[in-house]
Amino acid sequence: MSELTATEAFVAENQIMELIARERALRERANPSPRPDDFDWKVWRVLSHQADQIQHEVRRRLRQAEETTCRAAAIRLAQPSPSRCAEELDIALSRSGTWSPAEMAALLTALRSCDLSWHDDAWLSLLLDRLLEFETGERAALRELVRPLIRAVAQSSIEAGKRRRLQRSITRILHTGPGTPLHALAPLDDWAAALYDHLGETPPEHLVHLLNHLGALHAPRPSASWRARCLELLRPADAQDLVRLALGAFDRVTEQTTVWDAVLRLIVSDPNVDTARGVVWAGALLGADDLVPVLSALAVRTSGAERQVREELRLAGAAINALGDCDDPAAVGALGRLQQVIRHRSLRKQIGVALAAAAGRAGLTPGQLLERSVPAHGLAADGTRSWRLDGHTVILSVADARTVRLSFTAPDGAALRTLPAALQESRADELAAVKAVRKEVRQTLAAERTRMEGLFTADRAWPYGEWIRHYRDHPITGVVARGLIWQADGVSFLGADLSGPGGRILPEPDEETRIRLWHPARVPPAEVTAWREEIAERRIRQLYKQAFREVYLLTPAEEDTRVYSNRFAAHIVDHPRLYALVKERGWQTTWLGPFDSGSDAEATRELAEGAWRARFHYGLAAVDAHQATLASTDQLRFDRRDGRAWRETELAEVPPLVFSEAMRDVDLFVAVTSIAADPQWTDRGEERYQDYWREASFGELPASAEVRRDALARLLPRLAVADRCTLTERYLVVRGDLRTYKIHLGSANVRMEPGDVYLCIVTAPKRGRLFLPFEDDERLTLILSKALLLADDRKITDESILRQIDRGLV
């Protein structure tokens, strides 16, 4: 192109500016905000077409414009939203030549509050290249104008790898002092702020090299060369102090407002994740104090398990893998607790890999490693631990499998409800440490409750001496183990005292006698009956069903279908409740919804310590306000582990305990979440699924309800209303003064005689002091509560119930 005169260049520049202004005016007319009710789409198409034509003309002219014109156009294009003209900005910046500090200040001012989109990386990269051409002093003058770009890039939808490269360019631009720029730490969160405060304005060169090296970790596990270099950089004492400070700063949470005005709470911002992962592994290599609780807490908070904090799976994965590499025995117990808390599929796989690696190093199976690594938290054999504070005593005690208490005594031994206020203030740090121990004990106890229920599917046996150490006499595991039934050489006994049904006491076994966890599927029916009578007679309340545990055997229909079971198919269930219960029971699944691949879900759970997998299928049945409300249940299938893969297996080849326990869970899912369990379903005025509701509400009993019937047969004689109650095949029949009532043993729904009229009872009195032989059957509590209410129906005061009872009575 020939050289332009000054006048021609001025005219050309103004023509481009005029075109940019016209294009934006057309866009605003085409897309008014807010959009009116009588919005004319024909007008929109015409205006948008005209704006597109002008936009093409702007690009054509920019490709031919002089450098000064391109710089002016770039400043104009940056306002108010550069994302709408990313291609034009790319052209203008690529042809803009050398910028003056004043021109660059004008451009950065225009970009101060911009929102960046996924396609803005090209022109932004060109802008940063222009900034890097400035002298150090000139960049220092522009520093405050450049700084907002860090947050704009962090909150953009630019691809992660490109985003990291842009962030590092920005940190190099901001670095105006001597030495190496600290490009691995973006000042975007409180975690990074704590490190910057510690480093000061001019951080030592060796600490900059350390942080930059930590930020070079782009994988869950570091390479051997990365570890070697990290150990070399960690030799100075102040480098170790920096890592310890960074580990401690993970307890901070940063609140950020997104472009949609939503509040985002995070531990570490995206540009700093790699550096944070490096800190995690530096702490592991350093063997930092309190590393296990720090990494455990970090894994939980960044896994998505803590709702108030944004998940960051890369950081959670690093924490999990670092725990697997720790030599501290407490790390294995921490991984076991994480296995019960974390639900994310990929993180659970990483936990399994970490446990397997740790077990391999110890020459044990993962199950053996977990049971030998349960921390005692300093508790004595009786489950207590005490602290002395200025003559007062604080006692922590594990009261039962769900209760951990703190109690206090005065110097004279008198019991106190709480410590004196002055003592609480003066010894606040010691009390905080005590409460931290209580929290850890509760977490370990919860993990042990879940782990030991999983042993029902594991064909494990322990030498008696080993069982004593790791189960019966352990201050935490023992609280659960002593309430369960065990077997020694085929003879069953209660873990607490070696006692059996009828007062029989098992002689003390020798050290090598093999102990197994008792399961009703392994023993004759007469022994199951004997234990049920013993549990009821001695009023032993088991943590979960064992004596009254349901047993599911293969049916002829399942032998015919071979590889799948339809026993619990074709039920209509409440989807949000099903999803929550599936997750609570340790299954992995996805959310159903009206979106691609959202019409079907597969819930999976590994059993028998990972040797088997159950797969429960269900699909979308109803949607309301774009949310899945109902689901329909389908098949249950089983896979056997084959190396790192799974192989589908016929039902006849599945171990009986694995089959029974998986079926038990699916029975629970259906029983709890079926619309048949909703007493108000018939009040919704919905004809769809009414036939299913009627059939399931009062139909044949599943195995869980059969066990419930057996428990009721032993409990009813002990009730004050026993003379008014009768058990039939499907119902608990209660004779009131006004009517006779039939409570279904499966759904807990009620019919009234005469007329077989449905009675809706939304709530019922709580169980109170009523004894139940197990904790995990809310439906049994509901049935008994309704029975106690209806047996004395003349005293009912609830108007909605009374109206239903009175209706139809003469």
N, C-alpha and C positions, 0 to 999 in steps of 0.2 A: 504494500500500500504506500502511496506517495506521501511525503510530509505534508501535514496540514498547517495552515496559518493559525495564529492565535485565535482569530475570530471564528474560523471554521471549527477549531477544537472546542471553543466555548459553546457554539451552536450545537455541535454533536453531543456534548455532555448534557446540555439542557434538554435535547430531544430524548435522550435515554431516560433522564429523570422524569420527563413528562410522561413517557410511556409506562414507566414503573408506577407513577401515581394513577394513571388511567386504569391500568390493570388491577390495582388494589381497590379502586373505587368500584369497578365492575364486580369484583369478588364480594365486596361488602353488600352491594345491592342484590346480588344473587343469593347470598346467605345471610339474611338479616338475623339478628339475635336480640330478643327471642323471636322465633319463627311464628308468624301469625297463623290463625286457624284457616284463613282463606289463601294460604300460600299457593302461588301459581307455578306449577312445575314446568309449564311451557316457557314462561318468562325465565325461569332458572336455567333451562337448557340454552336459550338464546344468549343470555348474559355470560354464562360459563364458556360458551363457544367463542364469543368475542374476546373474553379474558385470555383464553388459551392462545388465540391468534396473536394477541399483543405480547404474551409471554414468549412465544417463539421469535417474534421480531426483536425483543430485548436481547435474547440470547445471540441472535444473528449479529446485531450491532455491537454487542460486547466483544465478540470474536474479532471485530475489526477496529475496536476503539483503542485510543492511546492509553498509556499507563496511568496518567493522571485521571482520565475519565473512569477507568476501571476502579481506581481507589475510591473516587467519589461515589460511584455506583455501589461498591461494596458496603460503604457506610450507610447508604440509603436502603439497601436491601436488608441490612441487619435489623431494621426496625419495621414492625414490632416483633415479628416472628420469623427468624431466618429459615426455619424448617419448611416454610411455604415456597421458598425460592432457593433451595439447596443447590440446584444445578447452576442457576445464574451466579450464585456466590462462588461456586467452584470455578466458573469461567473468569469472573472478575478478579479473584485472588490469584489465579494462575498467571494472569496477564498484568498484574498490578505493579510489578517492578519494586523499587526501593521505597519504603515508607518512612516518613518523618515521624518522630515521637508524637507530635501533635495530631497527625492523621491517625496513628495507631490508637492514641488515647480516645479519639472520637469514635473509632470503630468499637473498641472495648466498652466504652460507655453505652453504645447502642446495644451491645450484647449483655449488659449487666444482669438483666432479669429474663433472659431468654429461656425457652423450653426447647431442649434438643430432642430430635427424633432419631430413629434407627439409621436414617440415610444421611445424617449430618457429619459423619466422620471424615469424609473426603475434604470438604472445604475447611473444617476445623483443623485438620492436619496441616493444610497449607498455611492457615493463619499462624499456627504454632511455629512452623518453619520460618515465617517472616519475623516472628518475635525473637527467635534464636539468633537472627542476624544482627540484633542490636548489641551495642557494647554493654558491659556489665552495669555501668552507671545509668544508662538509659533504661535498662530492664528494671533496675531498682526503683526508678521513678514511676514505672508502670505497674509495680508489684500489686498494689491494692486493687487495681482494675483487672488484673489477671486472676486474682485469687477466686472470685466467684465462679470462674470456669470449672474449678475442681468439683464443686457441688453440682453444677449443671451437668457435667459429664457423668458423675456418679448416679444421678437420678434419671439419666436418659435410658432409652431402649437400644442404645448402640451395642453391638455384639461384644461379649465379655472380653475377648482377646484384644479387640481394637480399643475398647474402653481402657484397659490396663495400659496399653501403649500410649494413649493420649494423656492419661494421668501422669505417667512417668515423664513425658515431655513437659507438662505443666510444672512439675516439681523441679525439673532442670531450669526452667525459665525463672522460677521463683528463687532459685539458689543464686545469690549474688555475692556470696562471700568466697573466701579462699577454700581450697581443698575440694574433696569429692562431694557432689550433690547427694542429698539423702532422698533418693527417688522412690524408696520402698515404703514410705509412710506419708499418707495423705492426711492433712489436718481436717478430717471430716467427722470425727466421733470423739467421745470422751476418752476412749481407750488410747487413741493416738495422742490426744491432748495431754494425757498423763505422761506419756513418753517424751513429748516435746518439752513439757515443763521440767522434766528431769534432765534433759540434754542441754537446755539453755540455748542462747542465740548462736553460739559457735561450738557445736558438739565436737568432741575429740574425733580425730580422723579414724581411729581404730573402731570406735563405736558405730560410726557411719558405715564402715565396711561390714561390720557384723550385721547391722539391720538390713543392708542391701543384700547380703548373702542370705539372710533369713527370708527375705522377700523373693528370692530366686527359687523357692520350693513350690513347684506347681503340681505336686502329686500328693496323695494321702500318706505315702511313705517315702522317706528320702533315700537317695542312692548312697552307696558306700563312700564315694568321693565327696558328696555333700556333707556327710557326717564327719569325715576326717577334717575337712576345712572348717566346719563349725566348731569342733573340739579345739582346733588351733586358735580360732578367734575368741574362744571362751576362756583362754588362759588368764588374761588380766582380771583382777578382782572386780573392777568397775564394770566389766562386761558381764560377769555373773550377777552382779547387783542389778544391772539393767534387765536381764532376763527374769529375775525374781520379781522385780517391780512390774514388768509386763504381764506376768502370770497373775499377780494380785489384782491388776487393773481389769481383768476379765469380769469382775463382779459389777462393773459399771454398765448402765444401760443408757443409750442415747436416744432421745426423742427427736425425730425429724418430721417435718411436714412435707408431704409429697405435692405434686402439681395438682392433685385432685383434693387437696386440703385434708387428706387423711393423715393421721398421726402414725408414724412408723417407729417402732421401738426396736433397737438393734444393739447387739454387743459390739460388732465390728462392721464397718462399712465395706462395701464390695472391694474397693481398691486396696484395702488393707488385709484382706483375707489371707493371701499368700504369706504375708509377713507374720500374721497371727499363727498360721500353721507352723511357720518356722520357729516361732517362740515356743509353741507346744513341744516340738521335737528337741529344741535346745534345752528346755526344762527336763525332758526325759534323759537326754545325754548327760546333763549336769547332775541328775539325781536330786533335784531341788526338794526342799522340805515341803511337806503337805501337798506334794504334787498330785497324789491320787484323789483327794477330795476336790482339788481345783479342777482337774480334768473331768472328773465325774459330773460335777455341777455344770461345767462348760458343755459337755456332751448333751446333757438333758436340756439345757436352755436353748441350744442352737439346733436341736433335733426336731423342733416343732411340738414337743411335748408340753412346753410352757406357752400358753396361748398369747400372753402379753408381749412376747418377744418374737421377732421375725426369725424363721428357721434359716440356718446357714449350714447346709449339709456338708460342705467341704471342710469346715472347721470342726463340726461334730465328728466327721470321719477321722480327721487327724487325731482328735482327742482319744477316740476309741482305739485306733491303731497304736498310739503311743502307750496307752494303758496295757495293751497286749505285750508290749516290749519291756515294760517295767519289771524290775527284779523284786519290787516290793510285793510281798504276799497279799497285801490288802488290795492290790490292783485286780486280782482275780475275783474277789468278792464284789468289787465295784462293777466289774463287767457283768457279773451275775445279776446285780440289781438293775443295771442298765437294760439287760435282756427283758426284764419284767416291765420296765417303764417305757422304753422307746418302742414305737409302733411302726416307724418307717421301714419299709421292706429292705432297701439297700443298706441302711445302717444296721439292721438286725443281722444281715449277712456278714457285715464287717465284724460285728460282735462275735458271731459264730467262728469266723476265721481267726480272730484274735484269741479266743478261748482255745481253739484247736491248736494254735501255735504254742500257746503257753503250756497246754497239757502235754504236747509232744516233747517240749523241753524237759518237763518233769517226769516223763515216762508214764503218764496216766491218761485215762480217758477224760474228756471235758466234764462228764458227770462227777467222776471221782475228784477232779481238781476243784470243782465248785463246792462240793460238800466238805472238803478239807480246808477250804479258804473262807468259810463263813466267819467273820470277825466276832470276837466276844465283847469288844468295846470296853474291856476292863471289868466286866461283870463277874461276880462270884458265881459259884455253882448254883446258888439259889436264885440267880437272876437279879441281884442287887449290886449297887455301887454307891459309895458314900463319899462326901467331901466335907471337910471341916472349915467353917468360915467364922473366925472370931468366936469360937466356943459353940456356935450353932452347927447343926449337922443337916446337910441336904442329902436325901436318900432317893436314888433312882431305882425303881423296881419294875420288872416286867410282870404285871399282874396276871395276864393271860395272853393268848395268841393275838389279841387286838389292842391291848391296853398297856401303855407305858406311863407310869405315874412318877411325880415328884412329891415327896413329903418332907416335912421340916420338923426338927426338934430343937428346943431351947437348951441352953447349957445345963439346966437341971433335969433334962430328959423329958420335959413336958412336950406333948405334941402341939405343933403350931399349924395354923391354916396357911400362913405365909411368913416370910422373914420380915423383920422390922424394916421400915422404910429407909432408915438411916443406913442399915447394913446393905440393903439393896443398892443404895447409891454409892457407898464407899467400895463395895466389892462387885461393881457392875460387870467388869471384865470376866471375873471368875464365874459369875452367874450366867453370863452369855455363853461361856465355854460349856457349862453344865447343860444348858438348853440345846447347844449344838450336838452334844453327845446323845441327848434324848431323841433329837430328830434323826440322827444316824441309826440309833437302835430301832426306831419305828420303821425306817426304810429297810433295814436288814430283815426285820420281822415280816414285813409285807412281802419281800422277795422270797423268803423261806416258805411262807404260806403257799405262794404260787408254785415254787419249785417242787415242793413235796407233793402237791396234788398231781404234778406232772409225772411223778414216780409210779402212778397207777398203771401207766402204759409201758414202763420200763421193766424188763425181766432181770431185775438186779437182786443180788444176795450179798450180804456182808458177813464177815466173821464177827462173832458176838463181841469180841473185844473192840473191834473197829467200830461196830454199831454203837457200843456204849460211849466211846470217845466222841464220835462225830454226830451222834443223834441223841440218845437218851440223856446223856449228862452234859450236853452242850448248853450253855446258859440261854441261848436264843433258839436254836433248832430244837432243843429238848422241849420247849414249851409247846411246840406243835407235835413232836414225835410221841410225847408221853400220853397224848390224848387219842392216839391211833392204835389200831389192832395190828399185831405183827404175828409172824409164824416162825417157829424153830423146829426143824425136823417134822414139819406137818402139824405141829401142835400150836394152836393160836393162843395169844395172850395180849393183855392190855399193856402198852409200853410203860405205863407209870409204875406198875407193881407186879408184873408177871402173873396177873390173875386172869382166869378164864371164866366162862359161864358157870353158874352154880357155885361160885366161891372156890373153884379149883385153882391152886397155885402151882405154877410151873417151876420145877427145880432149877436152880441156877445153872444155865448152860455153860459148857467150857468155852475157852477163848476162840476155838475154831469152828464152833457150831454155826451153821449158816442161817442168817436171819433174813426174812423176806417181808415185804409189806403185804398185808392181808387184803384180798379182794374177793367179793362174794362169787365172782365167776370161777374162782379156782377151787371152791370147796363144795361139799354136798349141801343141798337145801336145808337139811336138818341143822347143820352148823350155823347157817345164816339165820335161821329162826331162833336158835339158842342165843346168838349174839344180840339179835334185836330185842329179845325179852330181857337180856342182861342189861343192855343200855337203858331201856325204859325203866326197869326195876331200880337200878342204881342212880337214875336220873343224871346220867352222863350226857353232856351236851357236846357232841363232836363238832370240830371246826367246820368240817364239810361232811357230806354223807359218806359213810363208809359201811357201817353195818346195814344201813338202809339204802345203799347205793344201787341204782338201777343196773340191770344186766340186759344187754341186747344180743340176742343170738341170731345167726343167719336164718332167714326164712326160706321156704320153698320158692317164693316169688323171686327172691334175690339170687337163689341158685340158678333160676332160669335166665335172669338178665345178665348174670355172670360178672360183668365189670362195673355195674352201677346199681345203686339202691334208689327206689322210688318211694321208700317208706314214708318220708316226710315231704313228698312233692305235692304240688297243687294246693298249697295253703296260701291264703292271702294275709300278708303281714304288714305291720306299720314299718315303713322303710327307715325313718330316722332312728327309731328304737332298735330295729334290727342291726343297723350299722354300729350303733353305740355298744350293743351287747356283744356283737361279733368281735369288736376291738377289745372290749373288756376281758373276754375269754382268751385273748392271745392269738386270735386269727387275724390274717392279713386280707384286706379286701379293698374295693374301690367304691366311690360314690356313684349311685345311679342318677340319671337325669336326662332331659330332652336334648342331648348333644351327641355328636359322633361317638360311637362305641359306648354310649351311656345306657343302652337298653339292657345290657347283660352284665352280671358281675360273677366273680368266682372268689369265694372266701377260702383261704388255705391255712392249714396249721400243721406244723411238724410235730410228730409224736414219737414215742420210744427213743427219746434223746436224739432226734434227727434222723432216725433210720427209716421212718415212714412219714407220708404226707397225706392228709385228707383234703379233698376239694369239694366244697359245697357250692352248687350253682343256684342262682336266683335271678329273676329278671324284673324289669319295670312293669308295673301294673296300672298305676294311676299317677297323674301329674296335676298339681294345683299351683298356680302362680309361678310357673317355670321351675317348681321344685318337686322332686319325686316324693310322693306321699305313701304309696302302697307298692309292695313288691310281691311277686308270686314265686314260691319256692320250687326247686327242681331237683336234679339228681345229686347224689353223693358218690364220689369216686375216690379211689386210693392209689397212691404211687409208692413204689419202693425205691430207696436211694440206690443209684448205680454210679459209683464214683462221684463226679460232680453233677451228674444229671439225674433225672427221675424217670422211672419206667412204670407205666400203668400196669396194675396188677389185678387179677381176678379176686373177687371178694372172698372166695374160699381159701385163698392163700394168705389173706391178711390175718395176723395174730389175733386171737379172740379178744384180748384186752385192748388192743389198738382199735379194733372194729367197735367194740362196746363203748369205749370212751368217746370216740368221734361221734357215734350215733347219739350218745347222751347229750353232747353239746348241741347237736342239731335239734334234738327233741326240745332242749331248753330254749333255743332260739324261737322255735315255732310256738311253744307253749306260752312264752312271755309276750311275744310281739304279735301273735295272731289277732286279727280283728275280733275273733270269738272271745278273746279275753277282755274286750272293751265293753263294759256294761251299758254304755250310752250309744253303742253303734246303731241300734234300732231307732234312736231318736233323731238321726241325721236326715231322715227323709230320702235316703238313697236306696233305690231299688237294686242297683248293681251289687252283687255279692251277698244279697240277703239270704239266698238259699245256702250258700256256704256258711254264713254266720249261724244260721239255725242248726245246720248239721254238725258243725264243729263245736258249737256251744254245749250241746247235749248229746254228743255222739259217743262212740266207743272210746275207752280210756287208752292213752299211750302208756308206755312202760313207766314213765315218771309218775303218772297218776295212780298206777297199780301199787307202786311203792308207797305213795301217799296214803292210799287206802289201808295198807298194812300198818303204817305208823298210827293212823287214826284208830285202828282196832285196839291198839295198846294204850292209846292216850285217853280214849273216851271213858273207860271205867273210872278214871281218876277225876273226871269233871263233875261239878255240881249238877250239871244238866244231863248227866248220863242217862237218866230214866226217860228223858224226852228225845233221845237220839237213837237212830237205827241206821246201820250201814247196809246198803244194798250193792248190787254189782257196780252201778255207776254213781250213786248218790249217797250223800249223808242226809237222811230224812229227819227233820226236826219238827216236833209237835209243839206248836204254840197254843196260846189260849184262843186266838182269833182264827188262825189257819194252820195248816200243815205245809211245810216247806221242803223242797228237794234241792239241795245244793250239789251241783255237779262237781265231781272230784277232779275233773280236768280243768275246766274253765273257771270254776267257782261261781258261775252264774246260777240264778235261783228261779225255780218255778213254784207256784202256789197251787194247792188243792183247796177247794174243788176247782175244776176247769183247766188245770195245767197252764195257769196264767203266768207270764214272765214278770218277775219283780226286779226292778233296777235299783241296786244299792251301790251308789258311787263310792262311798266311804264307809268304813266300819270301825268300831273301837280298836285301839291298839291291843297287842297281845298282853301287855303288862307283865305280871309275874308268871304267866302260863309257861310251863316247861315244854320244850321241844327237844328231841334227841339230836337235832342238827340245825345248823344256822342258815343253810343256803336254799331254803324253799319258802319264799314269800307267799306262794299260793296256799300252802298249808296254814300259815298264820291267818290269811284272809278267810279261809273256810271256817276255821275255828272262831274267828271274830264274828262272822255272820251267824254261826250257830248259837253263840252266846247271846247275840242281839235278838234273834228271832225266837229263841226258846222262851223269852220273857217279853213277848211282843206287846203286851198291854202297857209296858213302861216306855215304849218307843215315843219319842217326842218329835222326830223329824217329820215335818208335814208332807214332804214329797213321798216318803215311804208309807205313811199312814193313808194317804189318798189312794195309793195303789192297793194296799191291803183291803181298804173299805170298798173299793170298786167291785161290784158284783155280789157283795154280801147282802143277804136279806136281813 
